[in-house]
Amino acid sequence: MKNINYDLLKLLHTKLDTVWRLEKHYIEDAEKVQCHSVDALKQILEDDKKHIAMLNEEIKMRMEAGEWN
């Protein structure tokens, strides 16, 4: 696998993991203690969801162009 393809997959995996953790634990934990970080965590969640969509599109384009190997 080309380094760039691995890099894109690794980034996607990291973002997916972060989104899962934010949705399942981090935001809820911050809300329970009325932490001032709730808004920041929610913004990070939305940003990471956008980044996931961008990475998915980039991977799709590379596959369609025959650059995925």
C-alpha positions, -999 to +999 in steps of 0.1 A: +000+000+000+013+035-009+021+057+021-005+083+012-032+056+011-022+043+045-020+078+058-056+086+046-068+053+062-050+060+094-065+096+096-100+082+089-096+056+116-084+082+141-113+106+133-138+078+135-125+067+169-125+103+182-161+108+171-172+076+187-155+086+220-170+121+219-205+107+212-203+079+237-183+093+266-166+127+265-195+151+259-217+132+284-190+132+310-185+170+305-222+176+307-225+156+340-201+180+357-213+211+339-178+216+325-172+247+304-156+225+277-190+211+265-193+236+237-157+230+226-162+192+226-194+196+205-175+218+180-147+192+178-173+165+171-189+185+143-155+194+128-144+157+129-176+146+112-168+171+084-132+157+082-145+122+080-167+131+050-136+148+034-115+117+040-142+094+026-144+115-005-106+116-010-104+078-006-132+073-030-116+096-056-083+078-053-100+044-057-119+056-088-087+069-103-069+036-098-045+050-072-056+027-044-029+000-040 
